[in-house]
Each structure stands twice: as structure tokens, then as C-alpha cells.
Amino acid sequence: MAVPQLTAAATGRRPGGRPGRALRATVSRAPFVLRWVSAVGASMLLGAGLEYAIAAHQVEQRALASAAADYAADLSRLELILTADLPDDARRVAARAALQGVLDTRGTEHVDLLDASGRTVVDVGHSTVHLDPAAIARVAATGVPVMGPEHDAAAPGDGQRYEFLLPVESVDGTLVVEIDQQADVIADMLADLRARKALGLALGMLVGVPVSYLIGGRALHRRQRRAEHTADTDALTGLPSRRPFLPALDAVLARVDGPEVVLALVDVDDFKQVNDRLGHSHGDTVLRAIAESRAGRNGRRAGSPVSASVSAVCSARRWRRCRARPPRR
């Protein structure tokens, strides 16, 4: 029986394989504990990220509502001035003073008193943001405040801030006060929230990952090892089955500078007669005896009466001796 030299070209397999398959193989070869920690850690990070996004939105909305309520309380004095029986010039001067008082609080950058069409009545501070006439008209018509973030490209820094449109009553009807507030006021709240969430996540991962492994991961690890052993081992002979054989063969063939490789197929002659004459139980005994003789030689059960062996030949001289050796029956 000739023993052929085996190469990657002879098997039709490329050592590299597909990138996706190589990645899956790399992940599957990683220790179970590492994969468990990575999976649980990634899940906790994803959950913490979603929780922070929801909490940050809620904090922002509550901060805006609180700031709007505070601004509305400050504008009560302005309403008294606008509804008082005063000359127009005196009313305008008093209104400017009231708006200046609002400008000096809560990181306010700009305050503007507008009519329903968006025309400026009194302006305090500086702003380069283009106003939305539709939003101003809607606030003047409904009396419902509007607030939210806005971006000023001409402002220093990142240009992020918050805008408030608040209705006020006057002798000429409902007017709208437009207020621009620095984003730092709410950004500081969000930064504090991020710090608390990060600390909670770190403590949670420090405690949760080991506890989760002790509670469920360790038992799952044992079941996985038993399942892998059952899948990789022939139940009758105890030899490794085909499943681990092909990856092992690919790994050996992938060694470019490694030793030569020999694949030997050992056929049991007249094995069918043993089953027919003595019964399958005796045939199983024969297979087990052959498996015991192959112990320690990288045996793989490739078929019913056939086993395969992959061995590395350390030198060309040993390969020539192996090729010249007569086959055993």
C-alpha cells in the first residue's frame, strides 16, 4: 500500500480560508471564560448606553421645563409693565430693564421681545440665529411655550445652546419673549450623569461578570465541554471523529515552513465477514481493539472499518524510510 505525500493542493483546501470562517474559528478557539466575559461585558455596555441615552433625554427635558418655569416667573414683572397704562417710551424703557434682569440670570445670552409677526419690539443682548416666524406665530396664537436646542454657527465654540419662546400679555395682545441660554448649564448636568453612569457600570461589571459566571457560566462551560467531547469522539471506539479531524488537517497543512505531512488510511480486511459470522458485537470488539492499538498516534475514525492518521515527518530521510516500508496487513 503506497503512502502518498499530502499537500494543500492535493486536498483542494486553501490554508487561509475565508476571512469570516477564520474569524469564527479564532473566536471559537478563545477560552470559554474570555468569551463569557466579553459577551456579558458587551451586553452590559450596550444596556448602559441605552440607559444613558434615555436618562440624558429625560434630564434634558426636565432641565428645559424647569428653566422655562423659572423664566416665566421672571417675566411676570414684564407682563405687569406691558399691561400697565404707561406712555410707549416709558413702557419700552421699563420693559428693557426687566429683560436685562432676565439676561443676567441662568447663563442667558440673549433676550428678545417680539410681536406675533416676529418683529423685534425690545432687544437685549446679541444673537445671530435666524428666528422661525412660524414658531413665534404659533406661540403667540396658542400661548404654549416652545423650547429646545439650537445651533449658532457664528457663535464661539461649538455654537450649541437652548432657545425658549415664552408668551407674555401686553396692551397690544400676546407678545413672545425669545431667550437664548448657554448649553453649558444643561451640559454640566449631563456630564455629571455620565460620570455617575460610568461609575455604576464599572462597579456593575466588576461584580456582575464574576457573579454571572459563578451562577450560570460555570455550569454552561461544563455542559459545553461535555457536548464538545461527545461531538468530537466516536462513541464506540473512543477515537476522535471526523469533526475535529478536518480542522486539524487544515492546521497542519497551513504550516508553510513546517515538516512534511503524511495521511495514512488503514483498512481492516474482511471486516464484514467478522460481522456476518460472529455478529456485530464481535465486530465492535475488533474496532475497539484497533482503536486501542492506535492510541497516542493521532487516530481519527473516518469510517466504519477505516481510521486515518496525520503525522509530521521530521526529515526527508524519515519520509523516504516511511515510503519504502512495506504496507502491513
Secondary structure by P-SEA (a helix, b strand, c coil): cbbbbbccccccccccccaaaaaaaaaaaccaaaaaaaaaaaaaaaaaaaaaaaaaaaaaaaaaaaaaaaaaaaaaaaaaaaaccccaaaaaaaaaaaaaaaaacccccbbbbbccccccccccccccccccaaaaaaaaaccbbbbbbbbbccccccccbbbbbbbbbccccbbbbbbbbbccaaaaaaaaaaaaaaaaaaaaaacaaaaaaaccaaaaaaaaaaaaaaaacccccccccccaaaaaaaaaaacccccbbbbbbbbbcaaaaaaaaccaaaaaaaaaaaaaaacccccccccccbbbbbbbbccaaaaaaaaaccccc
